[in-house]
Amino acid sequence: MKNVRTYGDRAREMKKMFLRYGFHIVYDRDGDVPVADGFYFTVAYPGMTGPGLVEALLYFGISAISLSTTGSRQAGIRACVSFVLPEQFPELDSRLAAFRGHYPG
């Protein structure tokens, strides 16, 4: 169980970064229950489709998949936390800041 908790901790920190730079959470509830932090989370950015956001983020060295590839009708991306290590958080933060500078939202 401790190994799974690591993913939740990473997801919480990564979500804070994405929110800081103008993203919003797409799926934050399952019915009336908040979605737990885990292996991935979903975010969107104002004025961007999921595929457009994937393409734009790639220019800043951030990869994700579009929610449309998962069957969702929501605009946004699915961000996986399993391969992002805590020591990489400062780099992710820097890249998200650069993204926000280029796409003020």
C-alpha positions in Angstrom: 0.0 0.0 0.0 2.9 2.3 0.7 4.0 2.1 -3.0 0.6 3.2 -4.2 0.6 6.2 -1.7 3.7 7.4 -3.5 1.7 8.0 -6.7 -1.0 9.9 -4.8 1.7 12.1 -3.3 3.2 12.8 -6.7 -0.2 13.5 -8.2 -1.0 16.0 -5.5 2.2 17.9 -6.1 1.9 17.8 -9.9 -1.7 18.9 -9.8 -0.6 21.9 -7.7 1.9 22.9 -10.4 -0.6 22.5 -13.3 -3.2 24.6 -11.4 -0.6 27.3 -10.6 -0.1 27.8 -14.3 -3.7 28.1 -15.4 -4.9 24.6 -15.9 -8.0 23.2 -14.3 -8.9 19.7 -13.3 -11.3 18.0 -15.7 -12.5 15.0 -13.7 -12.3 15.8 -10.0 -15.4 13.8 -8.9 -16.9 10.4 -9.4 -20.5 11.1 -8.8 -20.6 12.9 -5.5 -17.2 11.5 -4.3 -13.9 13.3 -4.9 -11.6 11.3 -7.2 -8.6 10.0 -5.2 -5.1 11.0 -6.3 -3.4 8.1 -8.0 -1.6 7.0 -11.2 -2.9 9.8 -13.3 -5.1 12.9 -13.3 -6.9 15.0 -15.9 -6.4 18.6 -16.7 -7.4 21.1 -19.4 -6.2 24.5 -20.5 -8.5 27.4 -21.5 -9.1 27.6 -25.3 -7.3 24.4 -26.1 -8.6 21.1 -27.4 -7.0 17.9 -25.9 -5.0 17.1 -29.1 -3.9 20.8 -29.4 -2.8 20.8 -25.8 -0.8 17.6 -26.2 1.0 19.1 -29.2 1.7 22.4 -27.4 3.0 20.7 -24.3 5.4 18.6 -26.4 7.2 21.7 -27.5 8.0 22.2 -23.8 9.1 18.6 -23.2 5.9 17.5 -21.4 4.1 14.5 -22.7 0.5 13.3 -22.1 -2.4 11.8 -23.9 -5.5 13.5 -25.1 -8.7 12.6 -23.2 -10.3 12.0 -26.6 -8.1 8.9 -27.0 -9.7 7.5 -23.9 -13.2 8.0 -25.2 -13.9 11.2 -23.3 -15.8 14.0 -24.9 -14.1 16.5 -22.6 -11.2 18.7 -23.8 -8.0 18.0 -21.9 -5.2 15.6 -21.2 -4.5 12.7 -19.0 -1.2 13.1 -17.1 0.5 10.0 -15.8 2.6 10.4 -12.6 4.3 7.1 -12.4 7.5 8.1 -14.4 7.9 11.6 -12.9 10.2 11.5 -9.9 10.0 14.1 -7.2 13.5 15.3 -8.1 12.1 16.2 -11.5 9.4 18.5 -10.1 11.5 21.7 -10.3 12.0 21.0 -14.1 8.3 20.3 -14.6 7.5 23.5 -12.8 9.9 25.4 -15.0 8.5 23.9 -18.2 4.9 24.7 -17.1 6.0 28.3 -16.4 7.5 28.5 -19.9 4.3 27.1 -21.4 2.1 29.6 -19.5 4.4 32.4 -20.7 3.8 31.3 -24.3 0.1 30.6 -23.9 -1.2 33.1 -21.3 -4.7 31.4 -21.4 
